[in-house]
């Protein structure tokens, strides 16, 4: 399981980010290689599928900007970071981000608003 050595539990991730806004979480660590900033605790064991590790940067970015952005990012990686491009884990996390986006829209939730905290 890729990045299992850096992953934390969902409860740990929530505890570490309690009271922070979307922007505060996403921008905890600086951008690298021209890509978006990232959360300090980036990798989380999927609470539904413990054999999977979720990349929260992908979930958060695709959850806010939509799947087109995630797919464009994967294509950009082919040029800038081929060793990381088209990683199945990224697409798994992108799908979860899309599910978050769809759920928030259905429920009228905008937790990614700069003032809303988790």
C-alpha positions as CSV (number, residue, x, y, z in Angstrom):
1,X,0.0,0.0,0.0
2,X,1.6,3.2,-1.2
3,X,2.3,5.9,1.4
4,X,1.0,3.7,4.3
5,X,4.2,4.7,6.2
6,X,3.0,8.3,6.1
7,X,-0.7,7.7,6.6
8,X,-2.7,8.6,9.7
9,X,-6.2,7.5,10.8
10,X,-9.2,9.5,9.8
11,X,-9.8,10.4,13.5
12,X,-6.2,11.7,13.7
13,X,-6.7,13.8,10.6
14,X,-9.9,15.3,11.9
15,X,-8.4,16.0,15.3
16,X,-5.4,17.7,13.7
17,X,-7.6,19.9,11.5
18,X,-10.4,20.6,13.9
19,X,-11.4,24.3,13.8
20,X,-9.5,25.0,10.6
21,X,-11.0,26.3,7.3
22,X,-10.6,24.6,4.0
23,X,-8.0,27.2,2.9
24,X,-6.0,26.7,6.1
25,X,-6.0,22.9,5.7
26,X,-5.1,22.9,2.0
27,X,-2.3,25.5,2.4
28,X,-0.5,24.0,5.4
29,X,2.5,23.0,3.3
30,X,4.0,25.0,0.4
31,X,3.5,24.1,-3.2
32,X,6.1,22.1,-5.0
33,X,6.8,21.3,-8.6
34,X,4.2,23.9,-9.6
35,X,1.4,22.0,-8.0
36,X,-1.1,23.0,-5.3
37,X,-0.2,23.4,-1.7
38,X,-1.1,20.4,0.5
39,X,-2.3,19.5,4.0
40,X,0.4,18.7,6.6
41,X,-1.2,15.3,7.1
42,X,-1.7,14.4,3.5
43,X,-2.3,10.7,3.6
44,X,-5.1,9.0,5.5
45,X,-6.2,5.4,5.9
46,X,-9.6,5.1,4.2
47,X,-12.0,4.5,7.1
48,X,-14.3,2.5,4.8
49,X,-11.5,0.5,3.1
50,X,-8.6,0.1,5.5
51,X,-6.5,-1.5,2.7
52,X,-6.5,1.9,0.9
53,X,-4.7,5.1,1.6
54,X,-6.4,8.4,0.6
55,X,-4.4,11.4,-0.7
56,X,-6.3,14.2,1.0
57,X,-4.7,16.8,-1.3
58,X,-6.5,15.1,-4.3
59,X,-9.8,14.8,-2.3
60,X,-9.7,18.4,-1.2
61,X,-8.7,19.9,-4.6
62,X,-11.1,17.8,-6.7
63,X,-13.8,18.2,-4.1
64,X,-13.6,22.0,-4.6
65,X,-12.6,22.4,-8.2
66,X,-14.2,19.3,-9.8
67,X,-12.9,16.2,-11.7
68,X,-11.7,18.2,-14.8
69,X,-9.0,19.8,-12.6
70,X,-7.9,16.4,-11.3
71,X,-7.7,14.9,-14.7
72,X,-5.8,18.0,-16.1
73,X,-3.4,17.6,-13.2
74,X,-2.7,14.0,-14.0
75,X,-1.9,15.0,-17.6
76,X,0.4,17.8,-16.4
77,X,2.3,15.3,-14.3
78,X,3.2,13.3,-17.4
79,X,5.4,16.3,-18.3
80,X,6.5,17.6,-14.9
81,X,6.7,14.4,-12.7
82,X,6.3,11.3,-14.9
83,X,7.1,8.9,-11.9
84,X,4.0,10.2,-10.2
85,X,1.7,10.5,-13.2
86,X,-1.4,8.4,-13.7
87,X,-1.1,6.9,-10.2
88,X,-4.2,4.7,-9.4
89,X,-4.1,6.1,-5.9
90,X,-4.6,9.6,-7.3
91,X,-7.6,8.6,-9.3
92,X,-9.0,6.8,-6.3
93,X,-8.6,10.0,-4.2
94,X,-10.0,12.1,-7.1
95,X,-13.2,9.9,-7.2
96,X,-13.6,10.4,-3.4
97,X,-13.2,14.1,-3.9
98,X,-15.9,14.1,-6.6
99,X,-18.2,12.2,-4.2
100,X,-17.5,14.9,-1.6
101,X,-18.3,17.6,-4.1
102,X,-21.5,16.0,-5.2
103,X,-22.7,15.3,-1.6
104,X,-22.0,18.9,-0.6
105,X,-23.9,20.2,-3.6
106,X,-26.9,17.9,-2.9
107,X,-27.0,18.9,0.7
108,X,-26.4,22.6,0.1
109,X,-23.2,22.5,2.1
110,X,-20.3,24.8,1.3
111,X,-17.7,23.7,3.9
112,X,-15.0,24.8,1.5
113,X,-16.1,28.4,2.1
114,X,-13.1,30.3,3.6
115,X,-15.0,30.9,6.9
116,X,-16.5,27.4,7.4
117,X,-14.5,25.0,9.7
118,X,-14.6,21.3,10.0
